[in-house]
Amino acid sequence: MKSSAINQAAYYALGIVMMKGISLLMIPFVTRQLSPTEYGTLEILLIFADISTLIIGFGLVEALNRYVGLSADNRGASQTLISQCFTLAIFVCTLVMVSLYFSANSIISLLPAKVSTTQLFLIAFPALLEGVIAIPLTLMRMQSLAKYFCLLNVVKAVLQAIMVIVLLRLDYGIDAILIAGAASSLFLVLCLLPYQWQQMDKDWYSRWYRSLYSTGFKSDYWHKMFEIMRYGGPIVLGRLGLFAMTGLDRWLLADKVGIEQLAVYAIAVKFAMILALLMQPFGLWWFPYRFTLLKQQDGKSQCAHYATLGTNLGLILGFIMLLTLPTFMQLILPTAYHDAALIVMALLAVNMIKHAGDLLNLGCFINSSMSQMWVQWLCAIIAIFGYVLFIEDYGVWAAAAVLFFVYFLRLVLFYFYSQHVLHLPYQHKTWLLTLVLGGFAVGIFYLGLQPLLLGQLDVVNLIIGLIVSAGLSLMYLALLIFYKVLPSPLILWQQRQTKVVTL
């Protein structure tokens, strides 16, 4: 199982590094083609797309993970569940599409930036398709088809990047990015539909029609459909609460401190999301698999082990990025965006806490998804009050401070409630040691070494600072290996060689 997990995670890692890496490499190019005002307007459109995606997704991916994961031994039942989830995805997509058509002008009037109807439809189109795309992609992850999952996403990313470059060179401005996103999403849907059809119950349409015609909504088929919706509905509401924490900050920044400051903050958000990018291979393997693993012998211990492993990896990568990323950003970004290098440090700390909360919460999803919804909305309400009270006076730093507080509260609530519902034997020593050593390394660099190295922000000093921070990161990793938080690469290599010889 460990070998399979490593192989799957390796495919995800390769695909995501190429897919998201292309997007990150595009940032210096895009920031030189778009002014801070244009980039801020683009960010408002992306926030709207995020909201739309949350609603359109309807929690169906999580429902698919739970219901299909727990019925994996019964292929017929799994195919029926897959058909039901996909039917719901199409229904929600169609409903939102019609609603958007009739309410476009009202939505535009509410946006804190000047956008056209065409731009609104262009950003909404891939969001509408996301609900349909997510079902087959989740099935690929559940069936350990990481190679095909990553291949499709990488091809989409390359196609999108080429279109962005060409259209920006042709002076399409913001529309270049919107057109590229819409076209690449349509391409992905067309590639996924044949696979999705293979996974579905071939008699799904007639089964749906017969059950509705004969017994109405009282049949077992429709009972399961409503059960899926009841499971997914609270997840949507919880995700909307999550948006209030991680999307409303940018919305209010645009309204209170201006589009230009929003652009700088948005760049910091994108670089801070590198942590989520690096942890995504683990998450893509773990989240669909955790329910299946829980049913196995010693499942609770295994679930606790992998959740703690993921938390440790998130902390380690976060501290390494705290050491290296701000200097790297100042090296590659235009001067107008340099303030993002300071903001990114606070946002990295936020993402480290958020990632831990995402992993240490299995009990919140095992029986019902209602508990996570209440936690998300409690934190969201606190975040909204914080943003309204402090953003106008303290700007981007207020947003970062509020995010840090509410995500820490979310982690604590998730952990204790999850343990109450489903107690898992977590081992806390390793993450505590990771946290202490990482904080010590960051303190040495920013309180001692950086003031000596970066007296002036010229290219040479920035490169020297980057080299020193990379060296300190290696020392941090060496200490983690010494204290056995991380396995020794030499021992892993010897074990692999022994296994190869045995085979």
C-alpha positions as CSV (number, residue, x, y, z in Angstrom):
1,M,0.0,0.0,0.0
2,K,2.8,2.4,0.9
3,S,4.5,1.8,-2.5
4,S,1.2,2.4,-4.3
5,A,0.7,5.6,-2.3
6,I,4.1,6.9,-3.2
7,N,3.7,6.1,-6.9
8,Q,0.3,7.9,-6.9
9,A,1.6,10.9,-5.0
10,A,4.6,11.0,-7.4
11,Y,2.3,11.2,-10.4
12,Y,0.3,13.9,-8.8
13,A,3.4,15.8,-7.8
14,L,4.8,15.7,-11.3
15,G,1.5,16.8,-12.9
16,I,0.8,19.5,-10.4
17,V,4.4,20.9,-10.5
18,M,4.0,21.2,-14.3
19,M,0.4,22.3,-14.2
20,K,0.6,24.9,-11.4
21,G,4.2,25.7,-12.1
22,I,3.3,27.0,-15.5
23,S,0.7,29.2,-13.9
24,L,3.2,30.6,-11.4
25,L,5.9,31.1,-14.0
26,M,3.3,33.2,-15.9
27,I,3.0,35.7,-13.1
28,P,6.1,37.8,-13.9
29,F,5.0,37.9,-17.5
30,V,1.4,38.8,-16.7
31,T,2.3,41.4,-14.2
32,R,4.4,43.1,-16.8
33,Q,1.5,43.1,-19.3
34,L,-1.2,44.2,-16.9
35,S,-1.2,47.3,-14.7
36,P,-2.0,46.9,-11.0
37,T,-5.5,48.3,-11.8
38,E,-6.1,45.7,-14.5
39,Y,-4.7,42.9,-12.3
40,G,-7.0,44.0,-9.5
41,T,-10.0,43.9,-11.8
42,L,-9.0,40.4,-12.9
43,E,-8.8,39.4,-9.2
44,I,-12.4,40.6,-8.7
45,L,-13.6,38.4,-11.6
46,L,-11.7,35.5,-10.2
47,I,-13.4,35.9,-6.8
48,F,-16.7,35.8,-8.6
49,A,-15.6,32.6,-10.3
50,D,-14.7,31.1,-6.9
51,I,-18.1,31.9,-5.5
52,S,-19.8,30.3,-8.6
53,T,-17.6,27.2,-8.3
54,L,-18.5,26.7,-4.7
55,I,-22.2,26.8,-5.5
56,I,-22.0,24.7,-8.7
57,G,-19.9,22.1,-7.0
58,F,-22.7,21.5,-4.5
59,G,-20.5,19.3,-2.3
60,L,-20.8,16.5,-4.9
61,V,-17.1,15.6,-4.9
62,E,-17.2,15.0,-1.1
63,A,-20.4,13.1,-1.5
64,L,-18.8,11.0,-4.2
65,N,-15.8,10.3,-2.0
66,R,-18.0,9.2,0.9
67,Y,-20.8,7.2,-0.7
68,V,-18.8,5.6,-3.5
69,G,-15.8,5.0,-1.2
70,L,-18.0,3.2,1.3
71,S,-19.7,1.1,-1.4
72,A,-16.6,0.4,-3.4
73,D,-17.1,-3.4,-3.0
74,N,-20.4,-3.3,-4.9
75,R,-19.8,-2.2,-8.5
76,G,-23.5,-1.9,-9.4
77,A,-24.2,0.3,-6.4
78,S,-21.1,2.4,-7.2
79,Q,-22.2,3.0,-10.8
80,T,-25.6,4.1,-9.7
81,L,-24.2,6.5,-7.2
82,I,-21.8,7.9,-9.8
83,S,-24.7,8.4,-12.2
84,Q,-26.8,10.2,-9.5
85,C,-23.9,12.6,-8.7
86,F,-23.3,13.4,-12.3
87,T,-27.0,14.0,-12.9
88,L,-27.1,16.4,-10.0
89,A,-24.0,18.1,-11.3
90,I,-25.6,18.7,-14.7
91,F,-28.8,19.9,-13.1
92,V,-27.0,22.4,-10.8
93,C,-24.9,23.7,-13.7
94,T,-28.0,24.3,-15.9
95,L,-29.9,26.0,-13.1
96,V,-27.0,28.4,-12.3
97,M,-26.4,29.1,-16.0
98,V,-30.1,30.2,-16.5
99,S,-29.9,32.3,-13.3
100,L,-26.7,34.0,-14.4
101,Y,-28.2,34.9,-17.8
102,F,-31.1,36.8,-16.2
103,S,-29.2,38.4,-13.4
104,A,-26.0,39.4,-15.2
105,N,-26.6,43.2,-15.1
106,S,-27.5,43.1,-11.4
107,I,-24.3,41.1,-10.6
108,I,-22.1,43.6,-12.5
109,S,-23.6,46.5,-10.5
110,L,-22.5,44.8,-7.3
111,L,-18.9,44.1,-8.3
112,P,-16.3,46.6,-6.8
113,A,-14.7,47.0,-10.2
114,K,-15.7,48.0,-13.7
115,V,-16.3,44.8,-15.8
116,S,-18.3,44.1,-19.0
117,T,-21.1,41.5,-19.5
118,T,-18.8,39.6,-21.9
119,Q,-16.1,39.4,-19.2
120,L,-18.6,38.2,-16.7
121,F,-19.8,35.4,-19.0
122,L,-16.2,34.5,-19.9
123,I,-15.2,34.0,-16.3
124,A,-18.5,32.2,-15.4
125,F,-18.2,29.7,-18.2
126,P,-15.3,27.6,-16.8
127,A,-16.9,27.9,-13.3
128,L,-20.1,26.4,-14.7
129,L,-18.2,23.6,-16.2
130,E,-16.3,22.9,-13.0
131,G,-19.1,20.9,-11.5
132,V,-19.2,18.6,-14.5
133,I,-15.3,18.3,-14.7
134,A,-14.9,17.5,-10.9
135,I,-16.9,14.3,-11.0
136,P,-14.8,12.3,-13.5
137,L,-11.5,13.8,-12.1
138,T,-12.5,12.6,-8.6
139,L,-13.3,9.2,-10.0
140,M,-9.8,9.0,-11.5
141,R,-8.3,9.8,-8.2
142,M,-10.5,7.2,-6.4
143,Q,-9.4,4.6,-9.0
144,S,-5.7,5.4,-8.7
145,L,-5.5,6.7,-12.3
146,A,-3.1,9.5,-11.3
147,K,-1.2,9.2,-14.6
148,Y,-4.3,10.1,-16.7
149,F,-5.5,12.6,-14.2
150,C,-2.3,14.5,-14.3
151,L,-1.8,14.2,-18.1
152,L,-5.2,15.8,-18.8
153,N,-4.6,18.6,-16.4
154,V,-1.1,19.3,-17.7
155,V,-2.3,19.4,-21.3
156,K,-5.1,21.8,-20.2
157,A,-2.6,24.1,-18.4
158,V,-0.2,24.2,-21.4
159,L,-3.0,25.0,-23.8
160,Q,-4.2,27.7,-21.5
161,A,-0.7,29.2,-21.1
162,I,-0.1,29.3,-24.8
163,M,-3.4,31.1,-25.4
164,V,-2.7,33.6,-22.6
165,I,0.7,34.5,-24.1
166,V,-0.6,34.9,-27.6
167,L,-3.7,36.9,-26.7
168,L,-1.8,39.2,-24.3
169,R,0.7,39.9,-27.1
170,L,-2.2,40.7,-29.3
171,D,-3.4,43.3,-26.7
172,Y,-6.5,41.6,-25.5
173,G,-5.7,42.6,-21.9
174,I,-7.8,40.9,-19.2
175,D,-9.9,39.2,-21.9
176,A,-6.9,37.2,-22.9
177,I,-6.8,35.3,-19.6
178,L,-10.6,34.9,-19.5
179,I,-10.8,33.5,-23.1
180,A,-7.9,31.1,-22.4
181,G,-9.6,29.8,-19.3
182,A,-12.9,29.2,-21.0
183,A,-11.4,27.5,-24.0
184,S,-9.2,25.2,-22.0
185,S,-12.0,24.1,-19.6
186,L,-14.2,23.2,-22.6
187,F,-11.3,21.2,-24.0
188,L,-11.1,19.3,-20.7
189,V,-14.8,18.5,-20.6
190,L,-14.7,17.0,-24.1
191,C,-11.8,14.8,-23.1
192,L,-13.5,13.6,-19.9
193,L,-17.0,12.8,-21.1
194,P,-16.1,9.4,-22.7
195,Y,-14.5,8.3,-19.4
196,Q,-17.4,9.5,-17.4
197,W,-19.8,7.6,-19.6
198,Q,-17.9,4.3,-18.9
199,Q,-18.2,4.8,-15.2
200,M,-22.0,5.3,-15.1
201,D,-24.9,3.0,-15.0
202,K,-25.8,2.5,-18.6
203,D,-29.5,2.4,-17.7
204,W,-29.3,5.5,-15.6
205,Y,-31.7,7.6,-17.7
206,S,-34.5,5.0,-17.9
207,R,-34.0,4.1,-14.2
208,W,-34.4,7.8,-13.4
209,Y,-37.5,8.1,-15.6
210,R,-39.1,4.8,-14.4
211,S,-38.6,5.6,-10.7
212,L,-40.1,9.1,-11.2
213,Y,-43.0,7.8,-13.2
214,S,-43.9,4.8,-11.1
215,T,-43.4,5.9,-7.5
216,G,-42.5,9.6,-7.8
217,F,-40.0,10.9,-5.4
218,K,-40.7,8.1,-2.9
219,S,-38.5,5.5,-4.6
220,D,-35.2,4.3,-3.3
221,Y,-33.4,5.9,-6.3
222,W,-34.7,9.3,-5.4
223,H,-34.2,8.7,-1.7
224,K,-30.5,8.3,-2.4
225,M,-30.5,11.4,-4.6
226,F,-32.0,13.5,-1.7
227,E,-29.5,11.9,0.7
228,I,-26.6,13.0,-1.5
229,M,-28.0,16.5,-1.7
230,R,-28.5,16.6,2.1
231,Y,-24.8,15.6,2.5
232,G,-23.6,18.1,-0.1
233,G,-25.8,21.0,0.9
234,P,-24.1,21.7,4.2
235,I,-20.7,21.4,2.5
236,V,-21.7,24.2,0.1
237,L,-22.8,26.4,3.0
238,G,-19.6,25.6,4.8
239,R,-17.5,26.4,1.7
240,L,-19.4,29.7,1.4
241,G,-18.4,30.4,5.0
242,L,-14.9,29.5,4.0
243,F,-15.1,32.0,1.1
244,A,-16.2,34.7,3.7
245,M,-12.8,34.1,5.3
246,T,-10.7,33.8,2.2
247,G,-12.5,35.8,-0.5
248,L,-14.3,38.6,1.3
249,D,-11.0,40.1,2.4
250,R,-10.1,40.8,-1.2
251,W,-13.5,42.1,-2.0
252,L,-13.4,44.6,0.9
253,L,-9.8,45.5,0.1
254,A,-10.9,46.6,-3.4
255,D,-13.8,48.6,-1.9
256,K,-11.9,50.2,1.0
257,V,-8.3,50.6,0.0
258,G,-8.4,50.4,-3.8
259,I,-7.8,48.1,-6.8
260,E,-4.1,48.7,-6.8
261,Q,-3.6,47.5,-3.2
262,L,-5.8,44.5,-4.0
263,A,-3.5,43.6,-6.9
264,V,-0.4,43.6,-4.5
265,Y,-2.3,41.5,-2.0
266,A,-3.6,39.1,-4.7
267,I,0.0,38.5,-5.9
268,A,1.0,37.6,-2.3
269,V,-2.0,35.3,-2.1
270,K,-1.0,33.5,-5.3
271,F,2.6,32.9,-4.1
272,A,1.4,31.8,-0.7
273,M,-0.7,29.2,-2.4
274,I,2.5,27.5,-3.6
275,L,2.3,25.7,-0.2
276,A,-1.2,24.3,-1.2
277,L,0.3,23.4,-4.6
278,L,3.1,21.5,-3.0
279,M,0.8,19.6,-0.7
280,Q,-1.8,18.9,-3.3
281,P,-0.3,15.6,-4.5
282,F,-0.7,14.3,-0.9
283,G,-4.3,15.7,-0.7
284,L,-5.3,14.3,-4.1
285,W,-4.3,10.8,-2.9
286,W,-5.5,11.1,0.7
287,F,-8.9,12.8,0.7
288,P,-10.6,10.2,-1.5
289,Y,-8.8,7.3,0.2
290,R,-9.3,8.1,3.9
291,F,-12.8,6.6,4.1
292,T,-11.7,3.4,2.4
293,L,-8.6,3.2,4.7
294,L,-10.8,3.7,7.8
295,K,-12.7,0.5,7.1
296,Q,-9.5,-1.6,7.0
297,Q,-7.8,-3.4,9.9
298,D,-6.0,-0.8,12.1
299,G,-7.7,1.9,10.0
300,K,-7.8,4.5,12.8
301,S,-4.1,4.3,13.4
302,Q,-3.4,4.5,9.7
303,C,-5.7,7.5,9.3
304,A,-4.0,9.2,12.3
305,H,-0.6,8.4,10.9
306,Y,-1.2,9.8,7.4
307,A,-3.0,12.9,8.7
308,T,-0.1,13.7,11.0
309,L,2.3,13.0,8.2
310,G,0.5,15.5,5.9
311,T,0.4,18.1,8.7
312,N,4.2,17.7,9.3
313,L,4.9,18.1,5.5
314,G,2.8,21.2,5.4
315,L,4.7,22.8,8.3
316,I,8.1,21.8,6.9
317,L,7.3,23.2,3.4
318,G,5.8,26.3,5.0
319,F,8.9,27.2,7.0
320,I,11.2,26.6,4.0
321,M,9.0,28.9,2.0
322,L,9.1,31.5,4.8
323,L,12.9,31.4,4.5
324,T,13.2,31.6,0.7
325,L,10.0,32.9,-1.0
326,P,10.0,36.7,0.0
327,T,13.5,37.2,-1.3
328,F,12.7,35.3,-4.5
329,M,9.6,37.4,-5.1
330,Q,11.6,40.7,-4.7
331,L,14.0,39.3,-7.3
332,I,11.5,38.4,-10.0
333,L,8.6,40.9,-9.6
334,P,8.4,44.5,-10.9
335,T,9.0,47.1,-8.2
336,A,5.2,48.0,-8.1
337,Y,4.5,44.6,-6.6
338,H,7.4,44.3,-4.1
339,D,5.2,44.9,-1.0
340,A,3.7,41.5,-1.8
341,A,7.0,39.9,-0.6
342,L,6.2,41.1,3.0
343,I,2.5,40.2,2.9
344,V,3.3,36.7,1.7
345,M,5.0,35.8,5.0
346,A,1.8,36.3,7.0
347,L,-0.3,34.5,4.4
348,L,2.1,31.5,4.4
349,A,1.5,31.2,8.2
350,V,-2.2,31.3,7.5
351,N,-2.0,28.5,4.9
352,M,0.1,26.3,7.2
353,I,-2.7,26.5,9.8
354,K,-5.4,26.0,7.2
355,H,-3.7,22.9,5.8
356,A,-3.5,21.4,9.3
357,G,-7.3,22.1,9.8
358,D,-8.1,20.4,6.5
359,L,-6.3,17.2,7.6
360,L,-7.2,16.8,11.2
361,N,-11.0,16.7,10.8
362,L,-12.0,13.2,9.6
363,G,-14.7,12.9,12.4
364,C,-16.5,16.0,11.1
365,F,-17.3,14.1,7.8
366,I,-17.7,10.5,8.8
367,N,-21.4,10.6,9.8
368,S,-22.7,14.0,8.6
369,S,-21.3,17.1,7.1
370,M,-23.3,19.5,9.3
371,S,-20.7,20.0,12.0
372,Q,-18.1,21.4,9.6
373,M,-20.7,23.8,8.2
374,W,-21.3,25.3,11.7
375,V,-17.5,25.6,12.4
376,Q,-16.9,27.3,9.0
377,W,-19.8,29.7,9.5
378,L,-18.8,30.6,13.1
379,C,-15.3,31.4,11.8
380,A,-16.8,33.3,8.8
381,I,-18.9,35.5,11.0
382,I,-15.9,36.4,13.1
383,A,-13.9,37.1,10.0
384,I,-16.6,39.4,8.5
385,F,-16.7,41.5,11.7
386,G,-12.9,41.6,11.7
387,Y,-12.7,42.7,8.1
388,V,-15.4,45.4,8.5
389,L,-13.8,46.8,11.6
390,F,-10.2,46.8,10.7
391,I,-9.5,46.7,6.9
392,E,-10.3,50.4,6.3
393,D,-7.7,51.5,8.9
394,Y,-5.1,48.8,8.6
395,G,-5.5,47.6,5.0
396,V,-3.9,44.3,3.9
397,W,-2.3,43.6,7.3
398,A,-5.7,43.6,8.9
399,A,-6.9,41.1,6.4
400,A,-3.9,38.8,7.1
401,A,-4.3,39.1,10.9
402,V,-8.0,38.3,10.8
403,L,-7.3,35.3,8.6
404,F,-4.6,34.0,11.0
405,F,-7.0,34.2,13.9
406,V,-10.0,32.6,12.3
407,Y,-8.0,29.7,10.8
408,F,-6.4,29.0,14.1
409,L,-9.9,28.9,15.7
410,R,-11.1,26.7,12.9
411,L,-8.2,24.2,13.4
412,V,-8.9,24.0,17.2
413,L,-12.7,23.5,16.7
414,F,-12.2,20.9,13.9
415,Y,-9.7,18.9,15.9
416,F,-11.6,18.7,19.2
417,Y,-15.0,18.0,17.6
418,S,-13.5,15.5,15.2
419,Q,-11.8,13.7,18.1
420,H,-15.1,13.7,20.0
421,V,-16.9,11.9,17.1
422,L,-14.1,9.7,15.9
423,H,-11.1,9.4,18.2
424,L,-7.8,8.9,16.3
425,P,-4.5,8.2,18.0
426,Y,-2.5,11.2,16.8
427,Q,1.2,11.5,17.7
428,H,1.9,15.1,18.5
429,K,5.6,15.1,19.3
430,T,6.8,15.3,15.7
431,W,4.7,18.3,14.6
432,L,5.6,20.2,17.8
433,L,9.3,19.6,17.1
434,T,8.9,20.7,13.5
435,L,7.2,23.9,14.6
436,V,9.9,24.8,17.2
437,L,12.8,24.2,14.8
438,G,11.1,26.0,12.0
439,G,10.3,29.0,14.1
440,F,13.9,29.1,15.3
441,A,15.3,29.0,11.7
442,V,13.0,31.8,10.6
443,G,13.9,33.9,13.6
444,I,17.7,33.5,12.9
445,F,17.3,34.6,9.3
446,Y,14.9,37.6,9.6
447,L,16.2,39.0,13.0
448,G,19.9,38.3,12.5
449,L,21.1,37.5,9.0
450,Q,18.7,39.4,6.6
451,P,19.4,42.9,8.0
452,L,23.1,42.3,7.3
453,L,22.6,40.9,3.8
454,L,19.8,43.0,2.4
455,G,20.8,46.6,3.3
456,Q,20.0,47.5,-0.3
457,L,17.6,45.6,-2.6
458,D,19.9,45.2,-5.6
459,V,20.1,42.0,-7.6
460,V,23.4,40.8,-6.1
461,N,22.3,41.2,-2.5
462,L,19.0,39.5,-3.2
463,I,20.8,36.5,-4.8
464,I,23.1,36.3,-1.8
465,G,20.1,36.4,0.6
466,L,18.4,33.7,-1.4
467,I,21.5,31.5,-1.2
468,V,21.8,32.0,2.5
469,S,18.1,31.3,3.1
470,A,18.4,28.1,1.0
471,G,21.4,27.0,3.1
472,L,19.5,27.6,6.3
473,S,16.6,25.6,4.9
474,L,18.9,22.6,4.3
475,M,20.1,22.9,7.9
476,Y,16.5,22.8,9.0
477,L,15.9,19.6,7.0
478,A,19.1,18.1,8.4
479,L,17.9,18.7,12.0
480,L,14.5,17.1,11.2
481,I,16.3,14.0,9.8
482,F,18.6,13.9,12.9
483,Y,15.6,14.0,15.3
484,K,13.8,11.4,13.1
485,V,10.9,13.6,12.2
486,L,11.8,12.9,8.5
487,P,13.3,9.6,7.4
488,S,16.9,9.6,6.3
489,P,17.3,9.7,2.4
490,L,20.2,7.2,2.7
491,I,18.1,4.7,4.6
492,L,15.2,5.0,2.1
493,W,17.7,4.5,-0.8
494,Q,19.1,1.4,0.9
495,Q,15.7,0.0,1.5
496,R,14.7,0.6,-2.1
497,Q,17.9,-1.1,-3.4
498,T,17.3,-4.1,-1.1
499,K,13.7,-4.4,-2.4
500,V,14.9,-4.2,-6.0
501,V,17.5,-7.0,-5.4
502,T,14.9,-9.1,-3.7
503,L,12.6,-8.8,-6.7
